[in-house]
Amino acid sequence: MTFDEYQKQALTTAVRNPDPLMDKTIWAMGVVGEAGEVIEKWKKIVAYREGKITDEDLKELSKELGDVVWYIAVLADSLGLSLEDVMQQNVQKLQDRQKRQVLKGSGDNR
C-alpha cells in the first residue's frame, strides 16, 4: 500500500465537521494526543520494566502508531497535501542533511 492509498482509505473513516477549521484543529490535536499515548506506553516500558518489550507492548504500540498515522493522513488531506508528497519531501530533506553532515543539530533549515 502506498502512502496515498492509505490516505484515501483513512479518509473513508474520517467524520467531518461543517467547520473546516474545526476539522483541522481536531486532527492536529489528534496527532499530538495519539503521540502522547505512544510515549506513555514507552515510558511504562522503560520506567517499570527496564526496557523489556513484550509482544503485548508491540501490539499496543502498533495500534497507537497507526492512530498517529491516521491523524497525520487526514490532517494532511485537509491541508490539500498528499501524504506521499509529504513523506517524499521529508526523505529528500533528511538525505540532504545527511549529505551535508548536519543530521544532528537543531533548526528546521539547517
N, CA, C and O atoms as CSV, one atom per row, in Angstrom:
chain,resi,resn,atom,element,x,y,z
A,1,MET,N,N,0.843,-1.169,0.000
A,1,MET,CA,C,0.000,0.000,0.000
A,1,MET,C,C,0.891,1.237,0.000
A,1,MET,O,O,1.840,1.329,0.779
A,2,THR,N,N,0.584,2.171,-0.866
A,2,THR,CA,C,1.341,3.425,-0.881
A,2,THR,C,C,0.780,4.362,0.186
A,2,THR,O,O,-0.288,4.119,0.747
A,3,PHE,N,N,1.511,5.423,0.450
A,3,PHE,CA,C,1.030,6.417,1.413
A,3,PHE,C,C,-0.271,7.044,0.931
A,3,PHE,O,O,-1.192,7.252,1.722
A,4,ASP,N,N,-0.352,7.347,-0.367
A,4,ASP,CA,C,-1.575,7.956,-0.893
A,4,ASP,C,C,-2.748,6.989,-0.829
A,4,ASP,O,O,-3.874,7.406,-0.560
A,5,GLU,N,N,-2.506,5.709,-1.071
A,5,GLU,CA,C,-3.575,4.718,-0.939
A,5,GLU,C,C,-4.066,4.666,0.509
A,5,GLU,O,O,-5.269,4.610,0.764
A,6,TYR,N,N,-3.128,4.686,1.444
A,6,TYR,CA,C,-3.513,4.708,2.858
A,6,TYR,C,C,-4.341,5.950,3.161
A,6,TYR,O,O,-5.377,5.876,3.822
A,7,GLN,N,N,-3.871,7.091,2.670
A,7,GLN,CA,C,-4.561,8.350,2.944
A,7,GLN,C,C,-6.010,8.273,2.443
A,7,GLN,O,O,-6.929,8.682,3.152
A,8,LYS,N,N,-6.214,7.762,1.249
A,8,LYS,CA,C,-7.564,7.649,0.698
A,8,LYS,C,C,-8.427,6.731,1.560
A,8,LYS,O,O,-9.595,7.028,1.808
A,9,GLN,N,N,-7.860,5.630,2.014
A,9,GLN,CA,C,-8.628,4.716,2.858
A,9,GLN,C,C,-8.914,5.330,4.224
A,9,GLN,O,O,-10.006,5.164,4.766
A,10,ALA,N,N,-7.942,6.035,4.776
A,10,ALA,CA,C,-8.142,6.688,6.069
A,10,ALA,C,C,-9.276,7.698,5.987
A,10,ALA,O,O,-10.071,7.823,6.918
A,11,LEU,N,N,-9.348,8.407,4.887
A,11,LEU,CA,C,-10.382,9.436,4.729
A,11,LEU,C,C,-11.793,8.857,4.732
A,11,LEU,O,O,-12.750,9.564,5.048
A,12,THR,N,N,-11.931,7.578,4.385
A,12,THR,CA,C,-13.266,6.975,4.383
A,12,THR,C,C,-13.802,6.815,5.799
A,12,THR,O,O,-15.000,6.596,5.976
A,13,THR,N,N,-12.945,6.920,6.814
A,13,THR,CA,C,-13.388,6.774,8.199
A,13,THR,C,C,-13.354,8.100,8.960
A,13,THR,O,O,-13.594,8.135,10.167
A,14,ALA,N,N,-13.060,9.170,8.263
A,14,ALA,CA,C,-12.997,10.495,8.913
A,14,ALA,C,C,-14.403,11.081,9.034
A,14,ALA,O,O,-15.141,11.168,8.053
A,15,VAL,N,N,-14.753,11.475,10.240
A,15,VAL,CA,C,-16.029,12.155,10.475
A,15,VAL,C,C,-15.779,13.643,10.300
A,15,VAL,O,O,-14.958,14.238,10.998
A,16,ARG,N,N,-16.493,14.227,9.366
A,16,ARG,CA,C,-16.282,15.642,9.026
A,16,ARG,C,C,-17.157,16.562,9.864
A,16,ARG,O,O,-18.291,16.237,10.217
A,17,ASN,N,N,-16.591,17.708,10.165
A,17,ASN,CA,C,-17.297,18.771,10.869
A,17,ASN,C,C,-17.654,19.822,9.824
A,17,ASN,O,O,-16.872,20.042,8.899
A,18,PRO,N,N,-18.796,20.470,9.938
A,18,PRO,CA,C,-19.138,21.519,8.953
A,18,PRO,C,C,-18.110,22.656,8.894
A,18,PRO,O,O,-17.993,23.340,7.877
A,19,ASP,N,N,-17.379,22.847,9.972
A,19,ASP,CA,C,-16.380,23.917,10.040
A,19,ASP,C,C,-15.002,23.332,9.723
A,19,ASP,O,O,-14.451,22.589,10.535
A,20,PRO,N,N,-14.431,23.658,8.544
A,20,PRO,CA,C,-13.130,23.097,8.165
A,20,PRO,C,C,-12.016,23.412,9.161
A,20,PRO,O,O,-11.113,22.599,9.356
A,21,LEU,N,N,-12.073,24.585,9.791
A,21,LEU,CA,C,-11.053,24.922,10.784
A,21,LEU,C,C,-11.142,23.971,11.978
A,21,LEU,O,O,-10.122,23.573,12.539
A,22,MET,N,N,-12.359,23.614,12.359
A,22,MET,CA,C,-12.535,22.684,13.468
A,22,MET,C,C,-11.960,21.315,13.102
A,22,MET,O,O,-11.306,20.677,13.927
A,23,ASP,N,N,-12.200,20.861,11.870
A,23,ASP,CA,C,-11.609,19.595,11.417
A,23,ASP,C,C,-10.093,19.630,11.576
A,23,ASP,O,O,-9.505,18.742,12.193
A,24,LYS,N,N,-9.475,20.646,11.023
A,24,LYS,CA,C,-8.014,20.758,11.075
A,24,LYS,C,C,-7.517,20.788,12.523
A,24,LYS,O,O,-6.514,20.159,12.860
A,25,THR,N,N,-8.227,21.523,13.360
A,25,THR,CA,C,-7.830,21.645,14.764
A,25,THR,C,C,-7.940,20.306,15.484
A,25,THR,O,O,-7.025,19.904,16.203
A,26,ILE,N,N,-9.058,19.619,15.290
A,26,ILE,CA,C,-9.250,18.317,15.937
A,26,ILE,C,C,-8.197,17.332,15.456
A,26,ILE,O,O,-7.638,16.583,16.257
A,27,TRP,N,N,-7.923,17.324,14.167
A,27,TRP,CA,C,-6.949,16.372,13.631
A,27,TRP,C,C,-5.533,16.704,14.079
A,27,TRP,O,O,-4.744,15.799,14.348
A,28,ALA,N,N,-5.200,17.983,14.162
A,28,ALA,CA,C,-3.874,18.358,14.671
A,28,ALA,C,C,-3.725,17.942,16.131
A,28,ALA,O,O,-2.690,17.414,16.536
A,29,MET,N,N,-4.774,18.187,16.915
A,29,MET,CA,C,-4.726,17.758,18.320
A,29,MET,C,C,-4.678,16.242,18.419
A,29,MET,O,O,-4.057,15.701,19.334
A,30,GLY,N,N,-5.327,15.550,17.484
A,30,GLY,CA,C,-5.296,14.091,17.476
A,30,GLY,C,C,-3.891,13.547,17.268
A,30,GLY,O,O,-3.507,12.555,17.889
A,31,VAL,N,N,-3.119,14.196,16.392
A,31,VAL,CA,C,-1.724,13.771,16.169
A,31,VAL,C,C,-0.971,13.800,17.496
A,31,VAL,O,O,-0.304,12.834,17.865
A,32,VAL,N,N,-1.087,14.917,18.204
A,32,VAL,CA,C,-0.366,15.090,19.461
A,32,VAL,C,C,-0.898,14.150,20.541
A,32,VAL,O,O,-0.123,13.563,21.298
A,33,GLY,N,N,-2.218,14.010,20.608
A,33,GLY,CA,C,-2.808,13.136,21.611
A,33,GLY,C,C,-2.388,11.692,21.438
A,33,GLY,O,O,-2.037,11.021,22.408
A,34,GLU,N,N,-2.423,11.213,20.206
A,34,GLU,CA,C,-2.035,9.824,19.947
A,34,GLU,C,C,-0.535,9.632,20.145
A,34,GLU,O,O,-0.102,8.592,20.640
A,35,ALA,N,N,0.262,10.634,19.758
A,35,ALA,CA,C,1.710,10.546,20.007
A,35,ALA,C,C,1.971,10.484,21.504
A,35,ALA,O,O,2.890,9.799,21.954
A,36,GLY,N,N,1.157,11.205,22.277
A,36,GLY,CA,C,1.264,11.146,23.729
A,36,GLY,C,C,0.977,9.751,24.256
A,36,GLY,O,O,1.617,9.294,25.203
A,37,GLU,N,N,0.008,9.070,23.639
A,37,GLU,CA,C,-0.294,7.698,24.056
A,37,GLU,C,C,0.879,6.764,23.737
A,37,GLU,O,O,1.179,5.856,24.512
A,38,VAL,N,N,1.533,6.987,22.608
A,38,VAL,CA,C,2.714,6.190,22.268
A,38,VAL,C,C,3.788,6.386,23.333
A,38,VAL,O,O,4.346,5.413,23.838
A,39,ILE,N,N,4.076,7.627,23.672
A,39,ILE,CA,C,5.165,7.891,24.612
A,39,ILE,C,C,4.803,7.438,26.025
A,39,ILE,O,O,5.686,7.064,26.798
A,40,GLU,N,N,3.541,7.467,26.364
A,40,GLU,CA,C,3.109,6.977,27.679
A,40,GLU,C,C,3.359,5.469,27.793
A,40,GLU,O,O,3.836,4.990,28.822
A,41,LYS,N,N,3.039,4.741,26.747
A,41,LYS,CA,C,3.301,3.296,26.750
A,41,LYS,C,C,4.809,3.039,26.809
A,41,LYS,O,O,5.268,2.138,27.511
A,42,TRP,N,N,5.571,3.842,26.064
A,42,TRP,CA,C,7.032,3.697,26.069
A,42,TRP,C,C,7.605,3.993,27.455
A,42,TRP,O,O,8.494,3.291,27.936
A,43,LYS,N,N,7.080,5.047,28.090
A,43,LYS,CA,C,7.543,5.412,29.431
A,43,LYS,C,C,7.379,4.238,30.383
A,43,LYS,O,O,8.284,3.944,31.165
A,44,LYS,N,N,6.246,3.571,30.326
A,44,LYS,CA,C,5.995,2.450,31.234
A,44,LYS,C,C,6.946,1.289,30.962
A,44,LYS,O,O,7.384,0.611,31.891
A,45,ILE,N,N,7.265,1.061,29.693
A,45,ILE,CA,C,8.217,0.001,29.352
A,45,ILE,C,C,9.579,0.311,29.959
A,45,ILE,O,O,10.220,-0.565,30.538
A,46,VAL,N,N,10.019,1.559,29.825
A,46,VAL,CA,C,11.334,1.965,30.319
A,46,VAL,C,C,11.341,2.084,31.847
A,46,VAL,O,O,12.248,1.577,32.508
A,47,ALA,N,N,10.337,2.748,32.396
A,47,ALA,CA,C,10.332,3.042,33.828
A,47,ALA,C,C,10.023,1.833,34.690
A,47,ALA,O,O,10.576,1.684,35.780
A,48,TYR,N,N,9.145,0.973,34.209
A,48,TYR,CA,C,8.677,-0.108,35.069
A,48,TYR,C,C,9.179,-1.490,34.683
A,48,TYR,O,O,9.092,-2.428,35.476
A,49,ARG,N,N,9.708,-1.621,33.463
A,49,ARG,CA,C,10.150,-2.946,33.023
A,49,ARG,C,C,11.541,-2.938,32.405
A,49,ARG,O,O,11.904,-3.826,31.633
A,50,GLU,N,N,12.311,-1.914,32.763
A,50,GLU,CA,C,13.715,-1.813,32.335
A,50,GLU,C,C,13.894,-1.975,30.826
A,50,GLU,O,O,14.891,-2.532,30.367
A,51,GLY,N,N,12.927,-1.486,30.067
A,51,GLY,CA,C,13.038,-1.514,28.616
A,51,GLY,C,C,12.705,-2.843,27.965
A,51,GLY,O,O,12.904,-3.010,26.762
A,52,LYS,N,N,12.206,-3.779,28.735
A,52,LYS,CA,C,11.839,-5.085,28.165
A,52,LYS,C,C,10.481,-4.969,27.488
A,52,LYS,O,O,9.472,-4.686,28.134
A,53,ILE,N,N,10.471,-5.190,26.177
A,53,ILE,CA,C,9.266,-5.023,25.368
A,53,ILE,C,C,8.621,-6.385,25.139
A,53,ILE,O,O,9.252,-7.305,24.618
A,54,THR,N,N,7.370,-6.499,25.530
A,54,THR,CA,C,6.635,-7.749,25.342
A,54,THR,C,C,5.905,-7.733,24.003
A,54,THR,O,O,5.814,-6.697,23.345
A,55,ASP,N,N,5.392,-8.885,23.615
A,55,ASP,CA,C,4.574,-8.957,22.409
A,55,ASP,C,C,3.329,-8.088,22.561
A,55,ASP,O,O,2.885,-7.461,21.599
A,56,GLU,N,N,2.768,-8.051,23.763
A,56,GLU,CA,C,1.598,-7.205,24.025
A,56,GLU,C,C,1.966,-5.724,23.866
A,56,GLU,O,O,1.185,-4.941,23.326
A,57,ASP,N,N,3.152,-5.350,24.337
A,57,ASP,CA,C,3.619,-3.965,24.159
A,57,ASP,C,C,3.683,-3.619,22.679
A,57,ASP,O,O,3.216,-2.559,22.261
A,58,LEU,N,N,4.255,-4.506,21.898
A,58,LEU,CA,C,4.376,-4.254,20.458
A,58,LEU,C,C,3.008,-4.108,19.808
A,58,LEU,O,O,2.812,-3.259,18.939
A,59,LYS,N,N,2.077,-4.927,20.229
A,59,LYS,CA,C,0.722,-4.852,19.698
A,59,LYS,C,C,0.090,-3.494,20.026
A,59,LYS,O,O,-0.514,-2.855,19.165
A,60,GLU,N,N,0.239,-3.072,21.269
A,60,GLU,CA,C,-0.345,-1.799,21.694
A,60,GLU,C,C,0.360,-0.604,21.048
A,60,GLU,O,O,-0.293,0.354,20.634
A,61,LEU,N,N,1.682,-0.662,20.963
A,61,LEU,CA,C,2.421,0.412,20.301
A,61,LEU,C,C,2.037,0.510,18.830
A,61,LEU,O,O,1.898,1.609,18.293
A,62,SER,N,N,1.865,-0.628,18.186
A,62,SER,CA,C,1.469,-0.642,16.780
A,62,SER,C,C,0.108,0.033,16.596
A,62,SER,O,O,-0.082,0.799,15.652
A,63,LYS,N,N,-0.826,-0.247,17.483
A,63,LYS,CA,C,-2.146,0.391,17.408
A,63,LYS,C,C,-2.031,1.904,17.539
A,63,LYS,O,O,-2.618,2.653,16.758
A,64,GLU,N,N,-1.276,2.338,18.526
A,64,GLU,CA,C,-1.147,3.779,18.767
A,64,GLU,C,C,-0.409,4.469,17.620
A,64,GLU,O,O,-0.789,5.566,17.210
A,65,LEU,N,N,0.639,3.835,17.102
A,65,LEU,CA,C,1.346,4.412,15.954
A,65,LEU,C,C,0.415,4.505,14.746
A,65,LEU,O,O,0.465,5.477,13.991
A,66,GLY,N,N,-0.427,3.500,14.569
A,66,GLY,CA,C,-1.413,3.554,13.494
A,66,GLY,C,C,-2.355,4.737,13.649
A,66,GLY,O,O,-2.717,5.389,12.669
A,67,ASP,N,N,-2.753,5.012,14.898
A,67,ASP,CA,C,-3.622,6.170,15.145
A,67,ASP,C,C,-2.908,7.476,14.810
A,67,ASP,O,O,-3.522,8.394,14.266
A,68,VAL,N,N,-1.620,7.568,15.130
A,68,VAL,CA,C,-0.843,8.764,14.783
A,68,VAL,C,C,-0.841,8.950,13.270
A,68,VAL,O,O,-1.084,10.051,12.774
A,69,VAL,N,N,-0.569,7.879,12.542
A,69,VAL,CA,C,-0.514,7.956,11.081
A,69,VAL,C,C,-1.876,8.367,10.509
A,69,VAL,O,O,-1.945,9.162,9.572
A,70,TRP,N,N,-2.954,7.822,11.079
A,70,TRP,CA,C,-4.303,8.167,10.600
A,70,TRP,C,C,-4.532,9.668,10.727
A,70,TRP,O,O,-4.958,10.322,9.774
A,71,TYR,N,N,-4.248,10.208,11.902
A,71,TYR,CA,C,-4.458,11.643,12.103
A,71,TYR,C,C,-3.578,12.471,11.171
A,71,TYR,O,O,-4.024,13.495,10.653
A,72,ILE,N,N,-2.348,12.046,10.954
A,72,ILE,CA,C,-1.472,12.774,10.027
A,72,ILE,C,C,-2.051,12.731,8.616
A,72,ILE,O,O,-2.031,13.734,7.904
A,73,ALA,N,N,-2.563,11.576,8.216
A,73,ALA,CA,C,-3.113,11.426,6.865
A,73,ALA,C,C,-4.315,12.337,6.644
A,73,ALA,O,O,-4.399,13.010,5.617
A,74,VAL,N,N,-5.253,12.365,7.602
A,74,VAL,CA,C,-6.440,13.199,7.399
A,74,VAL,C,C,-6.123,14.685,7.564
A,74,VAL,O,O,-6.718,15.526,6.890
A,75,LEU,N,N,-5.191,15.009,8.455
A,75,LEU,CA,C,-4.773,16.409,8.580
A,75,LEU,C,C,-4.109,16.880,7.292
A,75,LEU,O,O,-4.410,17.963,6.791
A,76,ALA,N,N,-3.214,16.071,6.764
A,76,ALA,CA,C,-2.545,16.441,5.506
A,76,ALA,C,C,-3.575,16.674,4.402
A,76,ALA,O,O,-3.489,17.658,3.668
A,77,ASP,N,N,-4.541,15.774,4.286
A,77,ASP,CA,C,-5.570,15.942,3.257
A,77,ASP,C,C,-6.340,17.230,3.459
A,77,ASP,O,O,-6.624,17.942,2.496
A,78,SER,N,N,-6.683,17.540,4.706
A,78,SER,CA,C,-7.454,18.759,4.975
A,78,SER,C,C,-6.673,20.013,4.599
A,78,SER,O,O,-7.254,21.075,4.380
A,79,LEU,N,N,-5.361,19.881,4.527
A,79,LEU,CA,C,-4.495,20.997,4.120
A,79,LEU,C,C,-4.171,20.960,2.626
A,79,LEU,O,O,-3.425,21.797,2.118
A,80,GLY,N,N,-4.746,19.974,1.934
A,80,GLY,CA,C,-4.508,19.840,0.497
A,80,GLY,C,C,-3.183,19.190,0.167
A,80,GLY,O,O,-2.648,19.373,-0.927
A,81,LEU,N,N,-2.643,18.418,1.127
A,81,LEU,CA,C,-1.343,17.787,0.934
A,81,LEU,C,C,-1.482,16.291,0.703
A,81,LEU,O,O,-2.256,15.616,1.381
A,82,SER,N,N,-0.741,15.793,-0.240
A,82,SER,CA,C,-0.655,14.355,-0.476
A,82,SER,C,C,0.315,13.766,0.537
A,82,SER,O,O,1.424,14.273,0.706
A,83,LEU,N,N,-0.095,12.705,1.207
A,83,LEU,CA,C,0.783,12.057,2.176
A,83,LEU,C,C,2.051,11.549,1.494
A,83,LEU,O,O,3.139,11.609,2.067
A,84,GLU,N,N,1.905,11.057,0.285
A,84,GLU,CA,C,3.065,10.590,-0.494
A,84,GLU,C,C,4.068,11.730,-0.685
A,84,GLU,O,O,5.270,11.542,-0.497
A,85,ASP,N,N,3.569,12.908,-1.059
A,85,ASP,CA,C,4.443,14.072,-1.267
A,85,ASP,C,C,5.122,14.495,0.040
A,85,ASP,O,O,6.316,14.795,0.063
A,86,VAL,N,N,4.346,14.513,1.122
A,86,VAL,CA,C,4.900,14.888,2.428
A,86,VAL,C,C,6.051,13.961,2.798
A,86,VAL,O,O,7.111,14.416,3.231
A,87,MET,N,N,5.837,12.662,2.626
A,87,MET,CA,C,6.858,11.681,3.005
A,87,MET,C,C,8.086,11.787,2.095
A,87,MET,O,O,9.221,11.692,2.562
A,88,GLN,N,N,7.855,11.984,0.806
A,88,GLN,CA,C,8.975,12.101,-0.133
A,88,GLN,C,C,9.800,13.350,0.169
A,88,GLN,O,O,11.030,13.298,0.150
A,89,GLN,N,N,9.135,14.471,0.447
A,89,GLN,CA,C,9.862,15.691,0.785
A,89,GLN,C,C,10.683,15.510,2.050
A,89,GLN,O,O,11.792,16.033,2.158
A,90,ASN,N,N,10.137,14.766,3.010
A,90,ASN,CA,C,10.851,14.537,4.259
A,90,ASN,C,C,12.100,13.711,4.022
A,90,ASN,O,O,13.161,14.021,4.565
A,91,VAL,N,N,11.989,12.660,3.218
A,91,VAL,CA,C,13.159,11.820,2.918
A,91,VAL,C,C,14.223,12.643,2.188
A,91,VAL,O,O,15.411,12.539,2.495
A,92,GLN,N,N,13.799,13.452,1.233
A,92,GLN,CA,C,14.757,14.285,0.496
A,92,GLN,C,C,15.457,15.263,1.438
A,92,GLN,O,O,16.667,15.462,1.333
A,93,LYS,N,N,14.716,15.867,2.344
A,93,LYS,CA,C,15.297,16.802,3.314
A,93,LYS,C,C,16.346,16.092,4.168
A,93,LYS,O,O,17.446,16.608,4.368
A,94,LEU,N,N,15.998,14.908,4.668
A,94,LEU,CA,C,16.924,14.174,5.537
A,94,LEU,C,C,18.148,13.675,4.771
A,94,LEU,O,O,19.258,13.680,5.303
A,95,GLN,N,N,17.950,13.249,3.532
A,95,GLN,CA,C,19.095,12.827,2.715
A,95,GLN,C,C,20.032,13.998,2.446
A,95,GLN,O,O,21.252,13.834,2.448
A,96,ASP,N,N,19.463,15.181,2.215
A,96,ASP,CA,C,20.276,16.372,2.011
A,96,ASP,C,C,21.065,16.709,3.272
A,96,ASP,O,O,22.248,17.041,3.196
A,97,ARG,N,N,20.416,16.624,4.426
A,97,ARG,CA,C,21.123,16.876,5.692
A,97,ARG,C,C,22.231,15.851,5.907
A,97,ARG,O,O,23.321,16.188,6.368
A,98,GLN,N,N,21.943,14.615,5.573
A,98,GLN,CA,C,22.957,13.569,5.737
A,98,GLN,C,C,24.159,13.859,4.840
A,98,GLN,O,O,25.307,13.739,5.268
A,99,LYS,N,N,23.888,14.235,3.609
A,99,LYS,CA,C,24.957,14.548,2.660
A,99,LYS,C,C,25.817,15.706,3.165
A,99,LYS,O,O,27.034,15.712,2.985
A,100,ARG,N,N,25.172,16.679,3.794
A,100,ARG,CA,C,25.888,17.844,4.324
A,100,ARG,C,C,26.380,17.629,5.757
A,100,ARG,O,O,26.958,18.530,6.364
A,101,GLN,N,N,26.148,16.440,6.286
A,101,GLN,CA,C,26.577,16.048,7.627
A,101,GLN,C,C,25.989,16.963,8.711
A,101,GLN,O,O,26.687,17.386,9.633
A,102,VAL,N,N,24.684,17.259,8.577
A,102,VAL,CA,C,24.010,18.071,9.587
A,102,VAL,C,C,22.732,17.382,10.084
A,102,VAL,O,O,21.759,18.048,10.438
A,103,LEU,N,N,22.745,16.043,10.106
A,103,LEU,CA,C,21.582,15.327,10.642
A,103,LEU,C,C,21.371,15.674,12.111
A,103,LEU,O,O,20.241,15.881,12.552
A,104,LYS,N,N,22.460,15.735,12.862
A,104,LYS,CA,C,22.359,16.135,14.263
A,104,LYS,C,C,22.395,17.645,14.333
A,104,LYS,O,O,23.018,18.309,13.505
A,105,GLY,N,N,21.731,18.164,15.312
A,105,GLY,CA,C,21.720,19.607,15.471
A,105,GLY,C,C,20.304,20.099,15.664
A,105,GLY,O,O,19.386,19.313,15.898
A,106,SER,N,N,20.134,21.391,15.566
A,106,SER,CA,C,18.805,21.945,15.751
A,106,SER,C,C,18.511,22.959,14.656
A,106,SER,O,O,19.410,23.443,13.969
A,107,GLY,N,N,17.250,23.260,14.517
A,107,GLY,CA,C,16.831,24.207,13.490
A,107,GLY,C,C,16.268,23.482,12.283
A,107,GLY,O,O,16.856,22.522,11.786
A,108,ASP,N,N,15.137,23.948,11.825
A,108,ASP,CA,C,14.490,23.318,10.690
A,108,ASP,C,C,15.262,23.493,9.395
A,108,ASP,O,O,15.248,22.612,8.536
A,109,ASN,N,N,15.934,24.627,9.253
A,109,ASN,CA,C,16.581,24.941,7.968
A,109,ASN,C,C,18.089,24.807,8.030
A,109,ASN,O,O,18.817,25.677,7.552
A,110,ARG,N,N,18.551,23.730,8.612
A,110,ARG,CA,C,19.998,23.527,8.699
A,110,ARG,C,C,20.513,22.782,7.489
A,110,ARG,O,O,21.712,22.520,7.388
